[in-house]
Amino acid sequence: MKELIEFIVKALVDDPSSVSVKEIQGDKITLYELRVGKDDIGKVIGKRGRTASSIRTIINAVSTKQGKRAELEIIE
């Protein structure tokens, strides 16, 4: 899942080397913290949060298929 998030986000940003994803395992849910460069944060969030929402939808679909729960948090 971590690789999927990195793949999607690196395709969106200008500086792919600044993308980092941290995975935090919990009891029932896995939290993914996404960090990108300051100039690229708008590209990841998108207008009215549509891009971020789309990424979250993909993550939820994949995690549900695996029988798990996942959440994406974008850190500035």
C-alpha positions as CSV (number, residue, x, y, z in Angstrom):
1,M,0.0,0.0,0.0
2,K,2.9,2.3,0.9
3,E,4.3,1.8,-2.6
4,L,1.0,2.5,-4.2
5,I,0.7,5.9,-2.4
6,E,4.3,6.8,-3.4
7,F,3.6,5.8,-7.0
8,I,0.5,8.0,-7.3
9,V,1.9,11.0,-5.5
10,K,5.3,11.0,-7.3
11,A,3.4,11.1,-10.6
12,L,1.6,14.3,-9.5
13,V,4.4,16.4,-8.0
14,D,7.3,18.3,-9.6
15,D,9.9,17.0,-7.1
16,P,9.4,13.3,-6.6
17,S,12.5,13.0,-4.3
18,S,10.7,15.0,-1.6
19,V,7.8,12.5,-1.3
20,S,7.9,10.3,1.8
21,V,5.3,8.0,3.2
22,K,5.3,6.8,6.8
23,E,3.3,3.8,7.7
24,I,1.9,3.5,11.3
25,Q,0.2,0.2,12.2
26,G,-2.6,0.3,14.7
27,D,-4.9,-2.4,16.1
28,K,-7.7,-2.0,13.5
29,I,-6.4,0.7,11.2
30,T,-3.2,1.6,9.3
31,L,-2.3,5.3,9.1
32,Y,-0.2,6.6,6.3
33,E,1.5,10.0,6.7
34,L,2.3,11.7,3.4
35,R,4.9,14.4,3.3
36,V,5.8,16.4,0.1
37,G,7.7,19.6,-0.6
38,K,6.0,22.9,0.2
39,D,5.7,23.8,-3.5
40,D,3.9,20.5,-4.3
41,I,1.3,20.4,-1.4
42,G,-1.3,22.1,-3.6
43,K,-0.9,19.6,-6.3
44,V,-1.5,16.7,-3.9
45,I,-4.5,18.3,-2.3
46,G,-6.0,19.7,-5.5
47,K,-8.9,22.1,-6.0
48,R,-11.3,21.8,-3.1
49,G,-9.4,18.6,-2.0
50,R,-10.5,16.6,-4.9
51,T,-7.2,15.0,-5.7
52,A,-6.6,14.1,-2.0
53,S,-10.1,12.7,-1.9
54,S,-9.5,10.6,-4.9
55,I,-6.3,9.2,-3.5
56,R,-8.1,8.3,-0.3
57,T,-10.8,6.6,-2.2
58,I,-8.3,4.4,-4.0
59,I,-6.6,3.6,-0.7
60,N,-9.9,2.7,1.0
61,A,-10.9,0.4,-2.0
62,V,-7.6,-1.5,-1.9
63,S,-7.5,-1.8,1.9
64,T,-11.2,-3.0,2.0
65,K,-10.4,-5.6,-0.6
66,Q,-7.6,-6.8,1.7
67,G,-10.0,-6.9,4.7
68,K,-8.2,-3.9,6.5
69,R,-8.8,-0.2,7.1
70,A,-6.4,2.5,6.0
71,E,-6.3,6.3,6.3
72,L,-4.2,8.9,4.6
73,E,-3.0,12.0,6.4
74,I,-1.2,14.7,4.4
75,I,1.3,16.5,6.5
76,E,2.5,20.0,5.6
